[in-house]
Amino acid sequence: MLAGVLLVALVFVDALLAGPMRAWAERTMNANLNGYTVRIAKVRPHLWRLAFDLDNLVLVQNTHPEPPVADFGALEFSLVWSELLRFKVAGTLTIQRPALHINLDQIEEEAQSHVSLKDRGWQKAVESIFPIKLDQVKVVDGSLLYLSSGTATKPLRLTKVSMLAKNVRNIAAAKGTYPSPVSLDGVLFETGTISFKGAADFLREPYVGARGDLRLDKIPLDRLNPLAQEYQLKTTGGFLSLHGALEYTPEAQMAHLEEVLLDQLKVDYVTSKATKAVERIHGKQAIKLAKQVRNAPQLLLKVDTLNLTHSQLGFVNEGVSPSYRLFMADMNLTLKNLSNQREPGKTEFRAQGTFMGSGTTVLSGAFRSTATPADATVQLKLDDARLVDLNGMLRTHADVDVAAGLFSVYTEMTVKNGRVEGYIKPLIKNLRIYDRQKDQGKPFGKRVKMHVLQFFAGLFKNHDSKAVATVIRISGSTHDPQTSEWEIIRKLIGNGLSRAILPGFLTGPKLPEPPKPPESLKPVRR
């Protein structure tokens, strides 16, 4: 009977305290926040278990209040009873359904602000209403949404986030140690998954340090198209999977990815007259960033293996008339041992695809990503690409198009100690420039020009191989490589009149096997 009366009394006191506690909690938290404001719909005290909940807490940025930066379903504070039995005081915080909304205006406001994120007062605001040290923080069904005009139809969204951090109340730890276990799982862009398992040091100054294993699976890359377009990249489809280790501390940052897989990616680099100025800016930024990260003592970026499978890479030139597109289809690429640090061994790459959808292409080589000057070897073999597929580029740059022909090219290049040595061997088989049906209606002068070109093509064509071919040797400084025009002409005439230049490399080295899709991260089939 007494217990029942006591319980009813506590419930009655809870109801009486709800209103005053809501006003107190809102006022106290806002006093510790800088540039942000909290609104709390309701407070639910639970005196019988020494706990209370803040329901429907909304956080807004003062300069850009719409949309709210965050909307929390509930913040549930309580004591850890097992610790009380050991005469220790510790608390837990469970965050129910936190929804973070970020737009470009709010991000720019933070970037331009003189107040750093750590000085915004987030931790003080929480500690002001619950001064007991937290032992555990749990997030249930969280979400993060990036809002912009370009992402309206396909938003950048992280959903179904669950996180658990234990031993949050640890005392200041020695550098290099992470006493608080952390795990996080979520769904990225509706179909992909993300998980992190590791540990953190929440008391590290000036900000939190963390280390652990990261895994991304089947992340759809088409969601990044609005962001990619700012860098003249247009993406269609594609999925990203990766796994590796991360470490982020005030003293150093590390990302060691064991394997990265890009599958079914279609991306074009689009250039135009309107983008030239932006491209120059982006180029300078890329050079500056490359210099900053190359052999940076406190930064390690390493990829053991990167695989690109069943993909298409293209270049679109909209700055000329007519515009044209060059692309490599059915592309598989394997790249190994890529790092921003100077290490023994080179980065090796092997690729296979079809140039313009018809010319079988194999590319291989190696380079040192941190070498100054450049240190690289490249070998390219392209067989029988249809010339008619290049008519857009030929009309633009040569004012001519063709009716038939197959284009091949073989090249080997070495760049080392500031010098480049190598050659390019182009061959064109069964070339037909003029065609009555194709060229009907063209101006008389242009038709005469095409007849003349057809005559010279026939003059330099080898009658056995049916190909026009030459060899272009390149040698000299990387800043001013030299070629011999007379040798090019001599080889061209020699191919037509005497000895045929045959397909293949001059030295005939054995090419590596084409890359195969990795076994550990299998491609996505949609």
Secondary structure by P-SEA (a helix, b strand, c coil): caaaaaaaaaaaaaaaaaaaaaaaaaaaaaaacccbbbbbcccccccccccccccbbbbbcccccccccccccbbbbbccaaaaaaccccbbbbbcbbbbbbcaaaaaaaaacccccccccaaaaaaaaccccccbbbbcccbbbbbccccccccccccbbbbbbccccccccccccccbbbbbbbcccccbbbbbbbccccccccbbbbcbbbbbcccccccaaaaaaaacbbbcbbbbbbcbbbbbcccbbbbbbcbbbbcbbbbbbcccccaaaaaaaaaaaaaaaaaaacccccbbbbbcbbbbcccccccccccccccccccccbbbbbbcccccccccccccccbbbbcccccbbbbbbccccccccccbbbbbbbcccccccaaaaaaaccccccccbbbbbbbccccccccccbbbbbbbcccccccccccccccaaaaaaaaaaaaaaaaacccccccccbbbbbbccccbbbbbaaaaaaaaaaaaccccccccccccccccccccccccbbbbcc
